[in-house]
Amino acid sequence: MFRFKTEQKVFTFSGIKIGGQPGENPPLMISSMFHNKDKIVQDRKGNFDRQRAKEIIKKQEELSAMTGIPGMVAMVANTPEEAKIYIDFYLETTDMPFGIDMWVAEQRAKATEYVAQLGVQNKFLYNSITPWDKDIKGQVQRLKDLGIKHVVVQAFDDQDQSPAGRLKSMESILAQGADAFDTIIVDTSVMNLPSTSFSLIANRIIKEKHGLPCGGAYSNGTHMWHEIKNQWGLDGFKAMDAVVQGMASALWSDFNFCGPAITAPRVFPAVASAHMLLSTFVYDETGEIYENPNLPIRKYFGDFIAKLQEGGGRKKGK
């Protein structure tokens, strides 16, 4: 269940290892800023509360260092001009990698051109090449011409919304040239909370067949469930969000579009806790806990690991 026979690809993106066998590397958390209803945004012309934005970014950095869970921010913008302001601010504030979240392909392309002009392609995750793009081959060529190295491929089939449909969608996109980047990670498209399971199963299927890093926007399944805040209250919503983010991150996920950066104080501990449980699931199955010093279990339970390795737990092959 937690060891694939297929060799698992591990990509290095801005110093962060993404992919591998379950439990080998902590999942990358990709939070968002400047999204719709983000309280720091004053208008869509690039005016925002810079001090508060800096505080949010620094808090995520702190939680990442504390838990071992790597992080970055995808900045939401409506226009290339707006995106440029956010990119400049971000690069002045942090060394974390970044992405741009823009739904309109042409606008996203112009913002990507600015990334190339700055020469920061190594820190940039392009999100994303999608099944809805009209000219995938042309988009891939433009990205290559700009020196873009790290991309997200979004996998979803409107006609077949099963996990197998997501696999088929991904294979179609890769066949159109999207397999020729330094880093390729697959977003298996979360549509709502219960269908998150289809995304997780698709992660397992794709990793079994192709060995590619997989994940999803698990916050889609939580933050889009608007009416539950009225029924459960804010505390209930936060608990639900933390459980889903943690559980999903532990089930064959190498990354997670985890929602607003301001939620990092609950998301990072939830994911770190879930990953500790994943580590001991892996140990029970394989007799191994990976040596990666950034694993949350190694950061917090080194004595426990030592006892296991001294013979206090399950032996490999037993």
N, C-alpha and C positions, 0 to 999 in steps of 0.2 A: 504493500500500500504506500509506503514511503521510500521506496528505492526503485528507480526505473532502470530497466536493462539498457535502454537507449542512452548513449552518451549525452549528457546534459551540457549545453553550451553555457559558458560563463563569459559575459561581456564586461569590460571595464569602461565605465562612463564617468569621466571627471574624478577618477580615483575610487569610484564606487563599483564593487563587484555585484553584478546582477545575474541571477540565474543559478544553475547547478541543481544538485539533488535537494530534495526537501530537507531543510535544516542546515544546509551547507553555508548559506549566506543569509543575513537578515534581509527582509523585504524593504525595498525602497519606498518611502512614503512621499507622495507627490501631492502637496496641499495646494490650495488656490488662494489668490488674493485679487482684489479689485473686481470681484464678481458682482452680479446684480444684488443689491441690498447690502453690500459690504459697507459697514458704517464708517469706514475710513475714507470712502469715496465721496467727494464733494460735488463733482460733476463728471461728465464723460469727456472732458477736455484735458484731463491729466492733472487736475487739482485734487489733492488728497492730503490727509493728515500724515505728514511725513514722520513725525516723531512716533506716533502710534504704530505706523507701519514698521518702523525700525524695531520697536519693542516686540512686535509679533514675530518678526523674522529672527531676532536674537533669542527669543524664548524657544522657538523651534530648534535653533542651533544647540541651545543648552540641553534640551530634551534628547536630541539626537546623540550628543556626546555622552549623556548620562545612561541611556538605554542601549546604545549600540545600533539603534535603528537609523539608517541613513535617511536624509530628507532633502527635498528641494521644493521649489514653488513654481507653479504654473500661473502666470499672470493673465487675467482676463481683460481683453480690450476690444473695443468696437471698431477702432480704426488704427491704421499703421502709425499715425501721428501720436495717438494715445499710447500705443504699445512702446514706442521709442522712449517716451518719458519714464515709463515703468522700468524698462530695461536699464536705462542709465542709472536710475535710482538704485535698483537691485544690485548692479555690479559695483556700485560705490559702497554698498552696505554689507555685502556678504560674499564669501567664496563658494557658497553652495551653487550647484548647477541650477538651471532654470528652464522653463518652457513658456510658450505663449499659447493661450487658449482663445482661438478665434474660429468661429464656425464657418464664416464665408471664406472660401478657398483663396480667392484673389487677394483679399485683405491679409490673410495669413501669409501668402507668398511675399507680399511687400514687406511685412514685418520680418520675415525670414531673410530677406535681402539686407535689412539693416543689421541683423546679427552677423551676416557675412562681412559687411562693411567694417564692423568692429573687430572682426577676426576672432570671435569667441565661439566658433563652431564646436570646440571640444567641450564646452560647458553647456551646450544647448541640446535639449531633447525636442525633436520635431513631433508635434502631436496634431494631427496624425494623418496617415494615409488610410482612407476609408473606402468601404465598398460603394459608397454613394458618389465618390469622385468620378467625374465624367471622363477624364483623361489621365488614368493612373500612370501610364507609360510616360506621358509628357511631364507630369508632376515629378516623377522619379528622376527624370533627366535634368529638370531644373534644379532639384535639390543637389544632385551630384555636381552640377556646374557651380553651385554656390559653396561646395565643400562641406555640405551637411553630412555628418557622420553617424548620428544617433537618431533613430526614428521609432515611432510607435505605429504598429499596424493594427487597425481596428477590425475585428472579426465579427460579422453579423450578417445573417441572411433573412430578409423580410419574408421570404416564402418558406423557409425552414428554420424556425426559431429554436430548434433543439441544439444540444451541444454539437452534434454531428454537422449541423448547418453552419455553426461557427467555424469548425475545422475546414469545411469546404470553402467558405468565404476567404479564410486566411490563405489557403493554398492557391486560390484564384488570384489574389493580390500579389503574392510572392512570385507567381508565374509571370507577372507583368513587369518584373524587374526590381521589385521591392526587396529582393533577397540580397542586394549587393551593397549593403551599408555595414559600417563597422559594428554597430549595435542595432539589433532588431528585437523589439519586445512586443508581445501580442496582448492587446486589450480585448478581452472576450465579452465585452458589452453587457453591463448590468442594466436591465430595464426597470425593475422594481424589486422590492425586498424578496419575495418568494422565488423569483426567477434568478436571484443571485446564485442559487444552487446550480442552474444550468451553466452559468459562467464558470463556476468552480470545477464542474465536471469537464467542461471544455478545456480548462487549464490542464487537467490530468490527461485527457486524450491527446492534446497537442504536444505536451511534454513527452508522453509515451511514444508518439510517432516521430516527432521532429526534434525534440530536445530543446526547444526554444523557451526562453523566459516568458512567463505568462502572468497576467494579473487583470485587474478591472477597476472600474470606478465604483467601489462598493458603497461610497457615500450616495450614489444615485438611488440605491435601494432604501436608504434611510432618510435623507433630506427631502426626497420627493414625496414621502408619506406625510403630507402636511397635516391631515386631520387628526393624526395620532397625538399631536401636542395638546389638542383640546381634551382628549380622552384620558391621557396618561399624565399630562402636565409636563413641564420642562425637564424635571428630574427623570421622569419616565422615558422621555425621548432621549436624553443623554445616555441613560443606561442602555437602551436599545441600540443606539448608535455605537457605543463602545463594544458591546457584545458582537454585533455584526462585523465591525471593522477588525476586531481581534480574530474571531473565528474564521472569517474569509481569508485573512492574511496568512493563517496557518495551514490552509488547505490548498496546496499546490500553487501558491501565489508568490511571485518574485517581486511584485510591486503592487502598489495600491494608490489610486487616485482617491485620497482620503478625505476630501472636503475642505472647508475653509481652514486656513492656517490658524485661525484663532481657536480652533478646537484641538490643536495639538496637545494641550495639557491632559486631555482625556484619551486621545487616540494613540499617542506614542506609548503610554503605560499599558493600554489595553493590548496593543500589538506585541509589545515586549513580553507581556505575561503569556499571551497565546503562543508566542514563539518558544518560550521556555517549555511549555507543555509539548509542543511539536518536537523539541529536542529529545525529550524523554520517550515520546512515541517512537522516534527514530532509533533511539538506543535499544528499546525493547525489541525492535524488528531486526536491527543490524549489529547490535553490540558496540556501536560507535557513537561518540559525540564529536563533532568536527572540531578541529583545532583552532578555527577562526576566533581570535580574541575578542571580536566585536559581538559575538553571540550573546544575547542577553543572559542566558544561563551561565555563561562563563564570567560575566560581569558580576552576577549576584549570588551564584551558588557554586563557587569553586570548590569549597570543602565537600559538598555533596558529590560533585563529579569525581573528586579524588577517592572518595569511599567506593563509588561504583567501580572505578578502575582498579581498586585494590581487591575487588572480589565481592563487594557487598551487594551487587546487583546482578542483573542477568548477564551471563557470559555469551560472547558471540558464538553462534552455532548451537547454543543450548536450547 
